[in-house]
Amino acid sequence: MRCLLLLLFSGSLFACDSPQRTVHDVLGDADASGDRDVLPDLTWDVPDVPPDLEDADVADIDAQDVPDATEVPNDPDEHLIMCNRKLVAVQHPWMYSSLFQLEEIDGYRVAYDAQFRSNLETGIEEQLPDLDKTGYGGFGYINSSTEKRYIPVRSIRSLTDPRVDGEYGPWIFSVTDVVTGVTTEWDPGLELLSEDCLNYDLYSGTGRSVMGVWKMADDEGEAVLLCSGDTLDLYKINLNTGTKTVLLRGSLEAPNMIQTSNNPLFQDAGGDFVSILLAWQNTNHKEIRVWNWRTGELLWSFASDELAGLGLVVSEDGWQYYTMREQRNGDWYMRIDGYNVLTGETGSPPIVMENQFRPIPGLPGHPEYVFFNAGDGPMLSSTPTPSGVSHYYLWNRDSDVMRRVTIRPPYPALGCLVNGQAHTTIVYADRFNGCYYRKNLIDAGIMDPLGNLLPEP
């Protein structure tokens, strides 16, 4: 899982008229017959290479040495938002989630994600409209400046004979206005896939490329996209001309390279940077790479067998925090290291528990905040999960104030400080029921009315 999602280009390159958009009525565009496109198998395998640190496995989390739910005090400041759905994006006051659906229609097994959004302040929930395109391109990206959410989508027309491949339309964008909830389709009229992903799409005979949006400029003149077929590519595209600037081309890397960390997490951290954590199958080698996405310059790379695949986001002032694993007395633990790709400074949050992991550096306008997991006990065998109780912490890098922000143990790696006009709310999944909660840190006495993190009383 991933709190998501990153900033943005403006001005001079957007010289021509805006692309034509078609606005879809929320209810009127639903197919009255209930038919849906049949999805191909679009997953790509990420091998389990112990002790590679992928997203926490529920079975291993359940094996944690944590107290019974009845032994944990209730948190009077947490408020239930939703249960049994996957968090995919957050921008105050909205949290976006999805629910996997599987239907039998005319002999086909039809899989799709129903999309929802929940208001963090009022608790009101809305189901977003089903589009006539299939949104399987990965997590939704929210531009925190323009408050628009982008999902790559394409049409799939299934043929009568299930043994015959379907017909696939071009990739376009589904765009949701975060404020109004209105969803449109935007077709730039360009080939969005990279050269290698397009070739895989056309000639592999075994599947189709998938795609995600990592950045979208304020004026929608440029974007950073990631696509994956038999390898993966990360690149910037000019959405007026179709020109692509390749940041990472998987076919030119050593064989068996995989992506072990999705970026962005649930929301946009702002700034000019994108980063990725790569690993190579059948080895322990892992590598972080950070680019200035506006210029295409590779700013920093760092390789270590002890890197943990726990999400990467660069703050708008250049801080890349990341998780390292280390052995202590024969057991594995985790720590957070940090490097500023602009200044070369290094730094880490103060130690509060035996493990500290999955750091999410600040929000646009508040790069000083770092939200992270901490927990006690050695790691479980194949996941980034401490064997004891874990909690979320918030650290103000400038003031060096640190506060624990959860009372009940949360699920590891399923929470964040929420982006948007307010920066005083967190969302997270509860350890005991898996439901998502929100917590206002001002109401909880953790921040003052101006949004400054307060020292422990």
C-alpha positions as CSV (number, residue, x, y, z in Angstrom):
1,M,0.0,0.0,0.0
2,R,1.0,3.3,-0.4
3,C,-0.2,8.5,1.3
4,L,0.3,9.3,-1.3
5,L,1.1,10.8,-4.6
6,L,4.0,15.3,-6.7
7,L,4.5,18.8,-8.3
8,L,4.6,20.4,-11.3
9,F,5.4,22.4,-14.3
10,S,3.9,25.7,-15.3
11,G,3.9,28.4,-17.9
12,S,6.1,28.6,-21.0
13,L,5.7,25.2,-22.6
14,F,1.9,25.4,-22.6
15,A,1.7,27.5,-25.7
16,C,-1.3,25.9,-27.5
17,D,-4.9,25.6,-26.6
18,S,-6.0,23.2,-23.9
19,P,-7.0,19.7,-25.1
20,Q,-10.7,19.1,-25.6
21,R,-12.4,17.5,-22.7
22,T,-15.6,15.5,-22.5
23,V,-17.5,16.0,-19.2
24,H,-19.3,12.8,-18.1
25,D,-22.6,13.0,-16.2
26,V,-22.2,11.3,-12.9
27,L,-25.2,9.0,-13.4
28,G,-26.1,9.3,-17.0
29,D,-22.9,7.7,-18.4
30,A,-23.4,4.4,-16.6
31,D,-24.2,1.5,-18.9
32,A,-27.8,0.7,-18.3
33,S,-27.2,-3.0,-19.1
34,G,-24.6,-3.3,-16.4
35,D,-22.1,-4.7,-18.8
36,R,-18.4,-4.0,-18.0
37,D,-15.2,-4.5,-19.9
38,V,-13.4,-7.7,-19.3
39,L,-10.0,-7.1,-17.8
40,P,-6.9,-9.0,-18.8
41,D,-4.4,-10.2,-16.3
42,L,-2.5,-7.0,-15.7
43,T,-0.5,-7.9,-12.6
44,W,3.3,-8.4,-12.8
45,D,5.0,-10.6,-10.2
46,V,7.3,-9.2,-7.6
47,P,9.2,-12.2,-6.3
48,D,9.5,-12.9,-2.6
49,V,13.2,-12.6,-2.0
50,P,13.6,-12.8,1.8
51,P,14.3,-10.6,3.6
52,D,13.2,-8.1,0.9
53,L,10.9,-5.6,2.5
54,E,7.7,-5.3,0.6
55,D,4.4,-4.1,1.9
56,A,3.4,-5.8,5.1
57,D,1.8,-9.2,4.9
58,V,-1.5,-9.5,6.8
59,A,-0.7,-13.0,8.1
60,D,2.6,-11.8,9.5
61,I,1.1,-8.7,11.0
62,D,-1.4,-10.9,12.8
63,A,1.5,-12.8,14.2
64,Q,2.8,-9.7,16.0
65,D,3.1,-9.7,19.7
66,V,0.5,-7.1,20.3
67,P,-2.0,-6.7,23.1
68,D,-5.6,-7.9,22.7
69,A,-7.9,-5.1,21.5
70,T,-9.7,-5.1,24.8
71,E,-6.4,-4.2,26.5
72,V,-5.8,-1.1,24.4
73,P,-7.5,2.2,25.4
74,N,-9.9,3.8,23.0
75,D,-8.7,7.1,21.3
76,P,-11.4,9.7,21.9
77,D,-10.0,11.8,19.0
78,E,-10.1,9.2,16.3
79,H,-13.1,9.1,14.0
80,L,-14.1,6.2,11.7
81,I,-13.9,7.0,8.0
82,M,-14.4,3.7,6.1
83,C,-13.7,-0.1,6.3
84,N,-12.9,-2.9,3.9
85,R,-11.6,-0.7,1.1
86,K,-8.1,0.2,-0.1
87,L,-6.8,3.8,0.5
88,V,-5.5,5.2,-2.8
89,A,-5.2,8.9,-2.4
90,V,-5.7,11.8,0.1
91,Q,-6.2,15.5,-0.4
92,H,-8.0,17.4,2.4
93,P,-10.9,17.2,2.9
94,W,-11.3,14.1,0.7
95,M,-9.9,10.5,1.1
96,Y,-10.2,8.3,-2.0
97,S,-10.6,4.6,-1.8
98,S,-11.4,1.6,-4.0
99,L,-13.1,-1.7,-3.6
100,F,-12.3,-4.7,-5.7
101,Q,-15.4,-6.1,-7.6
102,L,-15.8,-9.4,-9.5
103,E,-18.9,-10.1,-11.5
104,E,-20.0,-13.0,-13.8
105,I,-21.4,-11.5,-17.0
106,D,-22.3,-13.6,-20.0
107,G,-19.7,-16.2,-19.0
108,Y,-16.9,-13.7,-18.4
109,R,-15.3,-13.0,-15.0
110,V,-15.3,-9.2,-15.0
111,A,-13.0,-7.5,-12.5
112,Y,-12.9,-3.8,-11.7
113,D,-12.5,-1.3,-8.9
114,A,-15.4,0.7,-7.6
115,Q,-14.1,4.2,-6.6
116,F,-15.3,6.1,-3.5
117,R,-14.4,9.3,-1.7
118,S,-15.0,10.2,1.9
119,N,-15.1,13.7,3.5
120,L,-12.7,13.7,6.4
121,E,-14.6,16.5,8.2
122,T,-18.2,15.5,7.7
123,G,-18.0,11.8,7.2
124,I,-20.1,12.0,4.0
125,E,-19.2,9.3,1.5
126,E,-19.7,9.4,-2.3
127,Q,-19.3,6.7,-4.9
128,L,-17.7,8.1,-8.0
129,P,-19.2,7.3,-11.4
130,D,-18.2,4.3,-13.4
131,L,-16.5,5.5,-16.6
132,D,-16.6,3.9,-20.0
133,K,-12.9,3.3,-19.7
134,T,-11.1,0.9,-17.4
135,G,-9.0,2.6,-14.7
136,Y,-6.4,-0.1,-14.0
137,G,-3.4,2.1,-14.4
138,G,-2.3,2.2,-10.7
139,F,-2.9,4.6,-7.9
140,G,-4.5,8.0,-8.5
141,Y,-2.2,11.0,-8.5
142,I,-3.5,14.2,-7.0
143,N,-1.8,17.5,-8.0
144,S,-1.9,19.3,-4.6
145,S,-1.7,22.8,-6.2
146,T,-4.6,22.4,-8.7
147,E,-6.5,19.8,-6.6
148,K,-7.1,17.5,-9.5
149,R,-6.8,13.7,-9.4
150,Y,-5.4,11.9,-12.5
151,I,-5.9,8.2,-13.3
152,P,-4.6,6.6,-16.6
153,V,-7.4,4.7,-18.3
154,R,-8.2,3.0,-21.6
155,S,-11.1,1.2,-23.2
156,I,-11.2,-2.5,-23.6
157,R,-13.8,-4.2,-26.0
158,S,-14.0,-7.9,-25.2
159,L,-14.6,-10.2,-28.1
160,T,-17.2,-13.0,-28.1
161,D,-14.5,-15.8,-28.1
162,P,-12.6,-15.6,-24.8
163,R,-9.7,-17.2,-26.5
164,V,-9.2,-14.2,-28.7
165,D,-7.5,-11.1,-27.4
166,G,-9.7,-8.0,-26.9
167,E,-9.4,-4.7,-28.6
168,Y,-7.6,-2.0,-26.6
169,G,-8.0,1.8,-27.0
170,P,-5.3,4.4,-26.4
171,W,-4.4,5.5,-22.9
172,I,-6.0,8.7,-21.8
173,F,-6.6,10.4,-18.4
174,S,-9.6,10.3,-16.1
175,V,-9.5,13.6,-14.2
176,T,-11.5,14.3,-11.0
177,D,-11.9,17.8,-9.6
178,V,-11.2,17.2,-5.9
179,V,-13.4,20.1,-4.8
180,T,-16.5,19.3,-6.9
181,G,-16.1,15.6,-7.5
182,V,-16.8,16.1,-11.2
183,T,-15.0,13.6,-13.4
184,T,-13.9,14.2,-17.0
185,E,-12.0,12.3,-19.6
186,W,-9.0,14.0,-21.2
187,D,-7.4,12.6,-24.4
188,P,-4.3,14.5,-25.3
189,G,-4.3,12.8,-28.6
190,L,-0.7,11.4,-28.0
191,E,0.9,8.0,-27.5
192,L,1.4,8.0,-23.7
193,L,3.3,4.7,-23.5
194,S,7.1,4.6,-23.8
195,E,8.7,2.9,-26.8
196,D,9.4,-0.4,-24.9
197,C,6.0,-0.5,-23.2
198,L,4.2,0.2,-26.5
199,N,6.2,-2.7,-28.2
200,Y,5.2,-5.0,-25.3
201,D,1.6,-3.8,-25.7
202,L,1.6,-4.6,-29.4
203,Y,3.7,-7.6,-29.8
204,S,4.1,-9.6,-26.6
205,G,1.0,-11.7,-27.1
206,T,1.0,-12.3,-23.3
207,G,-0.4,-9.2,-21.7
208,R,-0.7,-5.4,-21.8
209,S,1.4,-2.7,-20.3
210,V,0.1,-0.9,-17.2
211,M,0.7,2.8,-16.4
212,G,0.7,5.2,-13.5
213,V,0.9,9.0,-13.2
214,W,3.7,10.3,-10.9
215,K,3.6,14.0,-11.7
216,M,1.3,16.4,-13.5
217,A,2.2,20.0,-14.2
218,D,-0.1,22.7,-13.0
219,D,-0.9,23.7,-16.6
220,E,-1.0,20.0,-17.7
221,G,1.7,20.7,-20.2
222,E,4.0,17.9,-18.8
223,A,3.7,14.7,-16.8
224,V,5.9,12.0,-15.3
225,L,4.6,8.5,-16.1
226,L,5.7,5.0,-15.2
227,C,4.8,2.1,-17.4
228,S,5.5,-1.6,-17.0
229,G,5.4,-4.4,-19.4
230,D,8.2,-7.0,-19.5
231,T,10.3,-4.2,-17.9
232,L,9.6,-0.7,-16.5
233,D,10.2,2.8,-17.7
234,L,10.0,6.1,-16.0
235,Y,9.8,9.2,-18.2
236,K,8.6,12.8,-18.6
237,I,6.2,13.5,-21.5
238,N,5.3,16.8,-23.1
239,L,1.6,16.6,-23.4
240,N,1.5,19.1,-26.2
241,T,4.1,17.6,-28.5
242,G,4.4,14.0,-27.3
243,T,8.2,14.4,-26.7
244,K,9.5,12.0,-24.0
245,T,12.5,12.5,-21.8
246,V,13.5,9.1,-20.4
247,L,14.6,9.0,-16.7
248,L,14.8,5.2,-16.4
249,R,14.7,2.7,-19.2
250,G,14.4,-0.8,-17.9
251,S,15.7,-2.6,-21.0
252,L,19.1,-0.8,-20.5
253,E,19.5,-1.9,-16.9
254,A,21.0,-5.2,-15.7
255,P,18.6,-8.1,-16.2
256,N,15.8,-9.0,-13.7
257,M,15.3,-5.5,-12.4
258,I,12.1,-4.8,-10.6
259,Q,10.5,-1.9,-8.8
260,T,10.2,-2.5,-5.1
261,S,8.6,0.8,-4.1
262,N,5.8,2.7,-5.6
263,N,6.1,6.5,-5.8
264,P,4.3,8.6,-5.0
265,L,2.6,7.4,-1.8
266,F,-1.0,8.4,-1.2
267,Q,-0.4,12.1,-2.0
268,D,1.8,14.8,-3.5
269,A,4.8,15.9,-1.5
270,G,5.5,18.9,-3.8
271,G,8.7,20.0,-5.3
272,D,10.8,19.1,-8.4
273,F,11.7,15.6,-7.6
274,V,10.8,12.0,-8.3
275,S,12.6,8.9,-6.8
276,I,12.4,5.2,-7.1
277,L,13.7,2.1,-5.3
278,L,14.9,-0.6,-7.6
279,A,15.9,-4.2,-6.9
280,W,17.3,-7.0,-8.9
281,Q,15.9,-10.5,-8.6
282,N,18.0,-13.3,-7.2
283,T,20.4,-10.8,-5.6
284,N,20.2,-8.5,-2.6
285,H,21.2,-5.4,-4.6
286,K,18.9,-2.4,-4.2
287,E,19.3,1.2,-5.4
288,I,17.6,4.5,-4.9
289,R,17.6,7.1,-7.7
290,V,16.4,10.7,-7.5
291,W,15.8,13.0,-10.4
292,N,14.8,16.6,-11.0
293,W,11.9,15.8,-13.1
294,R,11.7,19.2,-14.7
295,T,15.2,19.0,-16.1
296,G,15.6,15.2,-16.3
297,E,18.9,15.4,-14.2
298,L,19.8,12.5,-12.0
299,L,20.6,14.2,-8.7
300,W,21.5,11.2,-6.5
301,S,21.8,7.5,-6.4
302,F,22.5,5.2,-3.5
303,A,23.0,1.4,-3.5
304,S,22.9,-1.0,-0.6
305,D,21.9,-4.6,0.0
306,E,20.2,-3.3,3.2
307,L,17.8,-0.9,1.7
308,A,14.2,-1.7,2.6
309,G,11.4,-1.4,0.0
310,L,9.1,0.9,2.0
311,G,8.1,3.8,-0.1
312,L,10.1,6.8,-1.2
313,V,9.1,10.4,-1.4
314,V,11.4,13.5,-1.7
315,S,10.3,16.6,0.2
316,E,10.1,19.9,-1.8
317,D,13.3,21.1,-0.1
318,G,15.2,18.0,-1.2
319,W,15.2,15.6,1.7
320,Q,15.0,11.9,0.7
321,Y,14.4,9.7,3.8
322,Y,14.6,6.0,3.4
323,T,14.6,2.8,5.5
324,M,17.6,0.6,6.1
325,R,17.7,-2.8,7.8
326,E,20.5,-3.7,10.2
327,Q,21.4,-6.6,12.4
328,R,21.6,-6.3,16.1
329,N,22.5,-9.4,18.2
330,G,21.5,-11.7,15.3
331,D,18.1,-10.1,14.7
332,W,17.0,-7.7,12.0
333,Y,15.8,-4.2,12.9
334,M,15.0,-1.0,10.8
335,R,16.2,2.6,11.0
336,I,15.6,5.8,9.0
337,D,18.4,7.6,7.2
338,G,18.1,10.9,5.3
339,Y,20.0,12.7,2.6
340,N,19.3,16.1,1.0
341,V,19.8,15.9,-2.7
342,L,20.3,19.6,-3.0
343,T,22.7,20.3,-0.1
344,G,24.3,17.0,0.6
345,E,23.3,17.1,4.3
346,T,22.4,13.9,6.1
347,G,20.1,13.4,9.1
348,S,17.6,11.2,10.8
349,P,14.7,11.5,13.2
350,P,15.5,11.0,16.9
351,I,15.3,7.4,18.1
352,V,12.0,6.7,19.9
353,M,11.6,2.9,19.4
354,E,13.7,-0.1,18.4
355,N,12.6,0.2,14.8
356,Q,11.8,3.3,12.7
357,F,10.6,2.9,9.1
358,R,8.6,4.1,6.2
359,P,9.2,7.9,6.5
360,I,7.0,10.3,4.6
361,P,8.6,13.7,4.4
362,G,6.6,16.9,4.6
363,L,3.7,18.4,2.6
364,P,3.8,21.3,0.2
365,G,4.5,24.3,2.3
366,H,5.5,22.2,5.3
367,P,8.6,20.2,4.3
368,E,9.8,20.3,7.9
369,Y,7.4,17.5,8.9
370,V,8.3,13.8,8.7
371,F,5.6,11.1,9.4
372,F,6.9,7.6,10.1
373,N,6.3,4.2,11.7
374,A,8.1,3.1,14.8
375,G,7.9,-0.2,16.7
376,D,9.6,-2.5,19.1
377,G,10.9,-6.1,18.7
378,P,12.9,-7.6,15.9
379,M,11.4,-7.8,12.4
380,L,9.3,-10.7,11.3
381,S,11.0,-13.0,8.9
382,S,9.9,-11.6,5.5
383,T,8.1,-8.3,6.0
384,P,8.9,-4.8,7.2
385,T,7.0,-5.5,10.4
386,P,8.3,-5.3,14.0
387,S,7.3,-8.2,16.1
388,G,6.0,-5.9,18.9
389,V,3.7,-2.9,19.0
390,S,4.1,-0.1,16.5
391,H,2.9,3.4,16.3
392,Y,2.9,6.5,14.1
393,Y,5.1,9.5,15.0
394,L,5.4,13.0,13.6
395,W,8.7,14.9,13.7
396,N,9.2,18.6,13.0
397,R,12.7,18.6,11.6
398,D,13.2,22.4,12.2
399,S,12.1,22.5,15.9
400,D,13.2,18.8,16.6
401,V,9.8,18.3,18.3
402,M,8.7,14.6,18.2
403,R,5.2,13.4,19.0
404,R,3.5,10.0,19.0
405,V,0.2,10.5,17.2
406,T,-1.6,7.2,17.7
407,I,-2.9,5.6,20.9
408,R,-4.2,2.3,19.4
409,P,-1.6,0.3,17.4
410,P,-2.1,1.0,13.7
411,Y,-1.4,-1.3,10.7
412,P,2.2,-0.5,9.6
413,A,2.6,1.5,6.4
414,L,-1.1,2.4,6.1
415,G,-1.3,6.1,7.2
416,C,-0.1,9.6,6.5
417,L,-0.3,13.3,7.4
418,V,-3.0,14.6,5.1
419,N,-2.1,17.1,2.4
420,G,-4.3,20.1,1.5
421,Q,-5.2,23.5,3.0
422,A,-5.0,22.0,6.5
423,H,-2.0,20.0,7.6
424,T,-3.3,19.1,11.0
425,T,-5.1,15.8,10.2
426,I,-3.8,12.2,9.9
427,V,-5.4,9.1,8.5
428,Y,-4.5,5.5,9.3
429,A,-5.7,2.0,9.4
430,D,-6.4,0.4,12.8
431,R,-4.4,-2.6,13.8
432,F,-7.4,-4.5,15.1
433,N,-10.1,-4.0,12.6
434,G,-8.4,-2.7,9.5
435,C,-10.8,0.2,9.2
436,Y,-9.5,3.7,8.4
437,Y,-9.7,6.5,10.9
438,R,-8.9,10.2,10.9
439,K,-7.6,12.3,13.8
440,N,-7.4,16.0,14.1
441,L,-4.1,16.8,15.8
442,I,-5.3,20.2,17.1
443,D,-8.3,18.6,18.8
444,A,-6.0,15.9,20.3
445,G,-3.6,18.6,21.8
446,I,-0.7,17.5,19.6
447,M,-0.7,20.7,17.5
448,D,-1.5,24.3,18.5
449,P,-4.3,26.2,16.7
450,L,-1.8,27.4,14.2
451,G,-0.7,23.9,13.3
452,N,2.6,23.9,15.1
453,L,3.7,20.6,16.7
454,L,3.7,20.9,20.5
455,P,6.2,19.2,22.7
456,E,5.1,16.4,25.0
457,P,3.3,17.9,28.0
